[in-house]
Amino acid sequence: MPAPLLRLLAAALAALGLCAITAEAVAAGNVLHPAGVQVVAHRGWLAPDQLENSPAQMARTTAAGPFMLEMDLKASRDGTVYLLHDDTLDRTTDGHGPLREATAAQLDRLHLVGPGGHATGEPLPRFAALARWAAATPSARLMLDVKQLRPAAFMPWVRHYRLGPRTVVLTFDPASARAMLPYDREVLVSVLVATRHDVNRYRALATRGRLAMYVPSGADPALFAAAHRSGATVISDAIMPLPDGRTLDEHAEAEGESAYLAFFKDRPVDLFVTNHPQQVQRLLQAHAAH
């Protein structure tokens, strides 16, 4: 299909809230098709043995895909937002204690450490710096796990760098969802749905802006279908435990890539978060080619 037509089709789907994939990514052949699965790199890495929530690694991940980048946001005692998954600094930085109890001046002296505890020399990243990089990188797309942060803590940077159309904001509790849904018309706001009642409730609440529904990977396929029929973008993952206690990524490691294909067979998914984005994308592309 000619690139101009691909861009027009992708833009139309995005306007309808059916697709969170950029026209540029479609035209570049980085996704299967405009309504296909967009692979999301969990914590911004290509594999769990790499540095997490690291702008340097995210740049490499984007160049390799590009993939949407999932990242975790936390605020310091004085309100500066950083990229960090844990509540405490100990596991992934050379600092100690809860991030929320430290000031920006203290946190700016810290550095990331790798999975084996080795020093990297890379500063603990501020979200403002990551947003600035994303603005200068047209293929970068962001998925923000904001925990309980209020929109006013991080959205000014999204707006300042005009990243709204390229940003997904994850919310996992009703209060955060209610705060974020009316806040911005451009960002794609994700809400966690566990039942069909959740699907109907959030569809009714989302009278403004773009809506995504995060369906747990262990949910019944009927819930995926209900979220899809609602018109929302459907998000799921391979990183959360299934009913047997293992994740879908772990099933694929033990049983082969067919575990991913079995998951997608009867579950409509638009955005898929995984620890192995290159593997999943190659698999989906190869499957689509047949």
MARMAR-69970 format. One record per residue (C-alpha): residue number from 1; x, y, z; residue in three letters. Coordinates in pm, 1 decimal. Each point is the difference from the previous one (the first is absolute). Layout:
residues N
{NUM; {X; Y; Z}; ALA}
...
end
This chain:
residues 290
{1; {0.0; 0.0; 0.0}; MET}
{2; {143.8; 345.5; -86.6}; PRO}
{3; {141.6; 191.9; 297.5}; ALA}
{4; {-240.5; 297.9; -32.8}; PRO}
{5; {-298.8; -235.2; 12.4}; LEU}
{6; {147.7; -184.2; 298.9}; LEU}
{7; {40.4; 330.6; 183.3}; ARG}
{8; {-357.2; 101.7; -80.3}; LEU}
{9; {-138.3; -334.5; 117.8}; LEU}
{10; {206.2; 4.2; 320.7}; ALA}
{11; {-107.1; 356.7; 77.2}; ALA}
{12; {-365.3; -89.1; -49.9}; ALA}
{13; {26.5; -300.0; 232.1}; LEU}
{14; {178.4; 205.4; 263.4}; ALA}
{15; {-268.6; 268.6; -16.8}; ALA}
{16; {-259.1; -266.4; 68.7}; LEU}
{17; {197.9; -124.3; 299.2}; GLY}
{18; {49.4; -339.2; -164.7}; LEU}
{19; {373.9; 13.9; -34.7}; CYS}
{20; {282.8; 155.4; 199.7}; ALA}
{21; {258.7; -57.0; -274.1}; ILE}
{22; {156.2; 298.6; -172.7}; THR}
{23; {-33.8; 49.7; -372.3}; ALA}
{24; {377.3; 20.8; -31.5}; GLU}
{25; {41.6; -341.8; 161.1}; ALA}
{26; {-256.7; -151.6; -235.0}; VAL}
{27; {160.7; 155.2; -306.1}; ALA}
{28; {342.9; -121.4; 112.0}; ALA}
{29; {-127.8; -356.9; 23.9}; GLY}
{30; {64.0; -26.4; 373.0}; ASN}
{31; {-341.8; -147.6; 73.2}; VAL}
{32; {-198.9; -269.4; -171.0}; LEU}
{33; {-274.6; 228.8; -124.6}; HIS}
{34; {-189.7; 304.7; 137.6}; PRO}
{35; {-222.8; -215.1; 220.1}; ALA}
{36; {277.5; -242.5; 93.8}; GLY}
{37; {176.4; -65.0; 327.5}; VAL}
{38; {240.9; 268.8; 119.3}; GLN}
{39; {269.9; -161.6; 213.8}; VAL}
{40; {95.1; 185.5; 318.4}; VAL}
{41; {340.9; -38.4; 164.6}; ALA}
{42; {-52.0; -54.0; 373.9}; HIS}
{43; {214.7; 244.1; 202.5}; ARG}
{44; {148.4; 121.1; -327.8}; GLY}
{45; {231.6; -297.6; -49.7}; TRP}
{46; {45.1; -263.5; -269.0}; LEU}
{47; {64.3; -271.2; 261.7}; ALA}
{48; {-7.5; -21.1; 380.7}; PRO}
{49; {379.9; -17.4; 24.6}; ASP}
{50; {22.0; 361.3; -117.3}; GLN}
{51; {-29.4; 325.1; 191.4}; LEU}
{52; {-359.8; 93.4; 86.9}; GLU}
{53; {-158.3; 345.4; -17.3}; ASN}
{54; {317.4; 122.1; -169.3}; SER}
{55; {-16.4; 270.2; -270.5}; PRO}
{56; {315.3; -139.5; -160.3}; ALA}
{57; {-155.0; -346.8; -24.0}; GLN}
{58; {-328.9; 147.3; -120.7}; MET}
{59; {184.3; 167.7; -286.0}; ALA}
{60; {148.4; -337.9; -97.0}; ARG}
{61; {-339.6; -168.6; 33.1}; THR}
{62; {-164.8; 261.1; -218.7}; THR}
{63; {270.5; -40.4; -265.1}; ALA}
{64; {-44.9; -378.4; 5.7}; ALA}
{65; {-377.0; 9.6; -52.5}; GLY}
{66; {-117.0; 253.0; 41.5}; PRO}
{67; {-210.4; -122.7; 289.8}; PHE}
{68; {-226.1; 190.3; 233.1}; MET}
{69; {189.4; 58.3; 324.7}; LEU}
{70; {-160.9; -86.4; 332.8}; GLU}
{71; {146.5; 184.4; 297.7}; MET}
{72; {-75.6; 69.4; 365.7}; ASP}
{73; {-31.7; 347.2; 153.5}; LEU}
{74; {53.5; 101.3; 362.4}; LYS}
{75; {15.0; 345.1; 163.9}; ALA}
{76; {259.6; 129.2; 243.7}; SER}
{77; {-80.5; 173.7; 328.2}; ARG}
{78; {0.0; 334.4; -179.1}; ASP}
{79; {-204.9; -118.5; -297.4}; GLY}
{80; {260.5; -73.7; -267.9}; THR}
{81; {-94.0; -305.8; -206.7}; VAL}
{82; {256.4; -274.1; -65.9}; TYR}
{83; {4.7; -332.1; -179.6}; LEU}
{84; {2.4; -276.8; 262.1}; LEU}
{85; {-198.0; -318.8; 44.0}; HIS}
{86; {46.0; -77.4; 369.0}; ASP}
{87; {-109.2; 213.7; 290.4}; ASP}
{88; {359.6; -9.1; 125.5}; THR}
{89; {326.9; 88.0; -169.4}; LEU}
{90; {200.5; -299.4; 116.6}; ASP}
{91; {-46.8; -253.9; -280.4}; ARG}
{92; {62.6; 213.1; -309.8}; THR}
{93; {207.5; 296.8; 121.1}; THR}
{94; {299.7; 66.3; 222.7}; ASP}
{95; {-231.8; 172.9; 247.4}; GLY}
{96; {-201.9; -131.5; 291.1}; HIS}
{97; {-345.5; 45.2; 146.0}; GLY}
{98; {-333.7; 116.8; -145.2}; PRO}
{99; {23.1; 235.3; -295.8}; LEU}
{100; {-296.1; 201.5; 129.9}; ARG}
{101; {200.5; 96.9; 310.5}; GLU}
{102; {293.0; 146.2; -196.8}; ALA}
{103; {27.1; 341.8; -162.3}; THR}
{104; {86.3; 60.2; -362.9}; ALA}
{105; {340.0; 135.3; 104.2}; ALA}
{106; {75.1; -328.1; 175.2}; GLN}
{107; {-137.0; -218.2; -278.4}; LEU}
{108; {190.5; 180.8; -272.9}; ASP}
{109; {323.6; -126.2; 157.2}; ARG}
{110; {-103.6; -364.5; -44.4}; LEU}
{111; {72.0; -240.9; -285.9}; HIS}
{112; {-165.7; -309.3; -139.0}; LEU}
{113; {146.1; -342.7; 65.7}; VAL}
{114; {-38.3; -299.8; -226.1}; GLY}
{115; {-174.2; -333.2; 71.5}; PRO}
{116; {318.2; -142.4; 148.0}; GLY}
{117; {57.4; 304.9; 216.5}; GLY}
{118; {271.4; 145.4; -223.6}; HIS}
{119; {41.3; 376.7; -18.6}; ALA}
{120; {-108.1; 168.0; -322.1}; THR}
{121; {78.9; 366.0; 50.2}; GLY}
{122; {-343.7; 81.8; -142.5}; GLU}
{123; {-184.9; 252.9; 218.5}; PRO}
{124; {-332.9; -87.6; 154.0}; LEU}
{125; {-217.0; 141.9; -280.0}; PRO}
{126; {-248.3; 280.3; 36.7}; ARG}
{127; {-317.3; -41.3; -202.2}; PHE}
{128; {48.3; 351.4; -139.6}; ALA}
{129; {325.3; -109.9; -165.7}; ALA}
{130; {-162.2; -314.1; -141.7}; LEU}
{131; {-287.4; 207.5; -138.8}; ALA}
{132; {249.0; 236.8; -163.8}; ARG}
{133; {173.7; -295.5; -166.9}; TRP}
{134; {-334.6; -141.3; -117.7}; ALA}
{135; {-95.1; 334.0; -152.8}; ALA}
{136; {319.6; -9.9; -206.7}; ALA}
{137; {-58.1; -365.3; -98.6}; THR}
{138; {-306.4; -22.0; -227.1}; PRO}
{139; {-23.7; -379.5; 24.4}; SER}
{140; {-7.6; 1.1; 382.7}; ALA}
{141; {-332.0; -95.4; 158.2}; ARG}
{142; {-51.0; -5.2; 374.4}; LEU}
{143; {-205.9; -211.6; 237.1}; MET}
{144; {4.0; 160.1; 345.9}; LEU}
{145; {-75.2; -206.0; 308.3}; ASP}
{146; {-69.6; 293.0; 229.9}; VAL}
{147; {-93.4; -198.7; 312.0}; LYS}
{148; {-196.1; 247.1; 216.4}; GLN}
{149; {152.7; 318.1; -143.5}; LEU}
{150; {-244.8; 278.0; -67.9}; ARG}
{151; {-11.0; 120.0; -362.4}; PRO}
{152; {136.9; 341.2; 99.3}; ALA}
{153; {327.6; -167.0; 101.2}; ALA}
{154; {92.8; -131.0; -346.0}; PHE}
{155; {-244.9; 127.6; -261.2}; MET}
{156; {158.7; 348.5; -28.0}; PRO}
{157; {306.2; -166.7; -155.6}; TRP}
{158; {-215.0; -208.7; -236.1}; VAL}
{159; {-176.5; 316.8; -112.2}; ARG}
{160; {312.8; 214.9; -12.3}; HIS}
{161; {165.6; -241.4; -242.1}; TYR}
{162; {-324.3; -72.5; -187.8}; ARG}
{163; {17.6; -372.0; 68.7}; LEU}
{164; {-372.0; -56.5; 57.2}; GLY}
{165; {-75.8; -189.7; -322.7}; PRO}
{166; {299.6; -226.8; 68.1}; ARG}
{167; {-71.6; -68.8; 367.4}; THR}
{168; {-199.2; -262.7; 189.3}; VAL}
{169; {-66.5; 63.1; 370.6}; VAL}
{170; {-69.2; -312.7; 205.0}; LEU}
{171; {-235.5; 20.9; 296.8}; THR}
{172; {-74.5; -301.7; 218.8}; PHE}
{173; {-249.1; 128.5; 256.7}; ASP}
{174; {-333.4; 185.1; -32.7}; PRO}
{175; {121.8; 321.9; 165.2}; ALA}
{176; {296.2; 35.7; -236.8}; SER}
{177; {-221.0; -81.1; -298.2}; ALA}
{178; {-258.0; 262.4; 97.1}; ARG}
{179; {274.2; 259.5; 42.4}; ALA}
{180; {164.2; -73.3; -334.8}; MET}
{181; {-293.1; -69.0; -232.5}; LEU}
{182; {-124.1; 360.7; -28.9}; PRO}
{183; {346.4; 156.0; 27.0}; TYR}
{184; {123.4; -9.4; -357.9}; ASP}
{185; {-158.4; -70.9; -338.1}; ARG}
{186; {319.0; -110.1; -175.5}; GLU}
{187; {155.7; -265.9; 222.0}; VAL}
{188; {-135.4; -352.5; -6.4}; LEU}
{189; {-121.5; -73.3; 353.4}; VAL}
{190; {0.0; -365.1; 104.5}; SER}
{191; {-231.2; -138.4; 268.0}; VAL}
{192; {18.2; -344.3; 157.0}; LEU}
{193; {-304.1; -215.1; -74.6}; VAL}
{194; {-69.7; -328.7; 175.1}; ALA}
{195; {-371.1; -42.0; -81.2}; THR}
{196; {-251.2; 100.9; -264.3}; ARG}
{197; {-139.9; 241.9; 256.1}; HIS}
{198; {338.6; 176.0; -4.5}; ASP}
{199; {-15.3; 20.8; -378.4}; VAL}
{200; {-343.0; 164.4; 6.9}; ASN}
{201; {85.8; 230.0; 291.4}; ARG}
{202; {319.1; 139.6; -151.3}; TYR}
{203; {-153.2; 29.2; -344.6}; ARG}
{204; {-268.8; 221.8; 153.8}; ALA}
{205; {257.3; 205.4; 193.4}; LEU}
{206; {223.2; 62.4; -299.4}; ALA}
{207; {-206.0; 274.2; -159.2}; THR}
{208; {314.8; 193.0; -94.4}; ARG}
{209; {333.6; -109.8; -137.3}; GLY}
{210; {130.6; -339.9; -104.9}; ARG}
{211; {-65.9; -318.8; 196.1}; LEU}
{212; {193.6; -324.6; 31.9}; ALA}
{213; {-95.0; -301.0; 208.1}; MET}
{214; {269.2; -208.5; 166.0}; TYR}
{215; {-125.4; -358.0; 12.2}; VAL}
{216; {201.2; -240.0; 220.2}; PRO}
{217; {161.1; -273.4; -208.1}; SER}
{218; {-171.1; -268.4; 209.1}; GLY}
{219; {-349.6; 136.7; -65.3}; ALA}
{220; {-260.3; -191.5; -195.9}; ASP}
{221; {18.4; 68.6; -376.7}; PRO}
{222; {-358.5; 128.9; 22.5}; ALA}
{223; {123.3; 298.0; 203.7}; LEU}
{224; {252.2; 85.5; -271.4}; PHE}
{225; {-281.1; -15.9; -255.2}; ALA}
{226; {-221.7; 225.7; 211.8}; ALA}
{227; {276.3; 258.7; 38.2}; ALA}
{228; {65.3; -11.8; -373.1}; HIS}
{229; {-370.1; 42.3; -85.2}; ARG}
{230; {-15.1; 306.3; 224.2}; SER}
{231; {228.3; 181.3; -242.8}; GLY}
{232; {287.5; 32.2; 247.0}; ALA}
{233; {359.5; -84.9; -81.5}; THR}
{234; {71.8; -335.6; 167.7}; VAL}
{235; {321.6; -43.8; 200.5}; ILE}
{236; {130.2; -320.7; 154.8}; SER}
{237; {334.7; -148.8; 95.0}; ASP}
{238; {227.5; -300.1; 38.9}; ALA}
{239; {146.4; 114.4; 332.6}; ILE}
{240; {-274.9; -55.3; 258.4}; MET}
{241; {-62.9; -344.9; 150.1}; PRO}
{242; {-263.6; -218.2; -160.4}; LEU}
{243; {-223.8; -224.2; 215.0}; PRO}
{244; {277.4; -261.8; 15.4}; ASP}
{245; {240.6; 253.9; 150.3}; GLY}
{246; {223.1; 34.4; -306.7}; ARG}
{247; {1.5; 288.6; -244.7}; THR}
{248; {-60.7; -36.2; -371.1}; LEU}
{249; {364.8; 93.4; -60.6}; ASP}
{250; {101.4; -287.0; 228.5}; GLU}
{251; {-231.9; -239.4; -182.1}; HIS}
{252; {160.9; 100.4; -330.7}; ALA}
{253; {347.8; -54.1; 142.9}; GLU}
{254; {-93.8; -350.7; 115.9}; ALA}
{255; {-236.1; -112.5; -274.3}; GLU}
{256; {101.7; 201.2; -304.5}; GLY}
{257; {-141.0; 296.4; -188.9}; GLU}
{258; {-326.1; -181.7; -70.8}; SER}
{259; {-110.4; 115.4; 346.9}; ALA}
{260; {-18.5; 356.3; -131.5}; TYR}
{261; {-193.4; -102.4; -311.0}; LEU}
{262; {-249.5; -197.4; 207.6}; ALA}
{263; {-60.5; 311.5; 209.4}; PHE}
{264; {-62.6; 225.8; -299.1}; PHE}
{265; {-217.8; -253.0; -180.1}; LYS}
{266; {-322.0; 90.0; 180.7}; ASP}
{267; {88.0; 327.4; 172.2}; ARG}
{268; {-17.9; 330.6; -189.1}; PRO}
{269; {296.3; 204.5; 126.5}; VAL}
{270; {137.7; 330.7; -130.7}; ASP}
{271; {289.7; 61.9; 241.6}; LEU}
{272; {196.5; -287.5; 153.7}; PHE}
{273; {256.6; 43.6; 278.0}; VAL}
{274; {280.6; -255.1; 18.0}; THR}
{275; {352.1; -53.3; 130.0}; ASN}
{276; {98.4; -136.8; -341.6}; HIS}
{277; {-122.7; 255.7; -255.8}; PRO}
{278; {228.8; -103.9; -285.4}; GLN}
{279; {-101.9; -363.5; 28.0}; GLN}
{280; {-370.7; 80.8; 8.9}; VAL}
{281; {19.5; 244.2; -289.3}; GLN}
{282; {194.3; -244.6; -220.4}; ARG}
{283; {-253.2; -270.2; 79.7}; LEU}
{284; {-299.4; 215.9; -84.4}; LEU}
{285; {154.3; 124.5; -321.5}; GLN}
{286; {90.9; -351.2; -109.6}; ALA}
{287; {-348.1; -125.3; 83.9}; HIS}
{288; {-163.5; 284.2; -192.8}; ALA}
{289; {217.4; -73.5; -303.9}; ALA}
{290; {-157.1; -345.9; -20.6}; HIS}
end
